[in-house]
Amino acid sequence: MVDKRRKSGGLENDQPGVSAQNAGGQQRAERLAAIRRAVEAGEYDSEELLAIAFDRMLKRYQSGLTAD
């Protein structure tokens, strides 16, 4: 089997798509931080979000999966 990985001084960030992944990770981290602030402030709870969470939990239970 041939190793087709790029060899350019060992830096991973010079590969296409890596900066896009980092940007996506940063956006996710920012969104998560905003949600955490809303939860701490008591602004995130709602009947709709509870219903969504319950439905997801029920589907996982019914399919035999555990929480990620």
N, C-alpha and C positions, 0 to 999 in steps of 0.2 A: 504494500500500500504506500502511496506517495503522499508525503506531507506537503500540502499546498498552502500552508499559512505563510503570510508575508514575513520576511525577516528584514527589519529596518532599524537595527539598533535596539531592539527589545521594547520599544515604546508601543503601547497598545492604542494610544489616542490618535495615531496616524492612519488608522484603518477607517475606510468609509463606513458611515453609520454609527460609529462610536460616539461622536459628538451629539448626534440626534438622540441616542439612547441616554446620554448624560442629561440632555435638556429635558427629555421625558421624565427622567428620574427626579430632576429638580422641580419640575411642574407638579409631580405627584407629591413630593415632600411639602411644597408650598400649600397645596390643596389640603393635605392631611393636617398641617399646622393650623390652617384656617378652621377646619372642622373641629379640631381639639379646642381651639379658643372658643368656638360657639358652644361646644358641649360644656366647657367649664363655666361659661356665662349663663348656661341654662336656656340657650336660644335654639338648640338643635333638636330637641325632643318634639315629636309630633305623632299623632295617631297614624298618619300615613307612613312615616319611617318605621314605626313599631310594626305595622302590618307587613311591610316589605321584609324586615328582618325576620319576623316570625315565619313568613312564607319560605324564605331561604333556609332557615333552620329546619323546617318541616321537610322540605325537599331533600336536604342532606340526610336527615334521619331516615326518610323513606327509602333512599337509595343506598343506605348502609355506610355512608361516608361520615367522617368526623370533621370537625372544624379544621380549617387550614392553619 
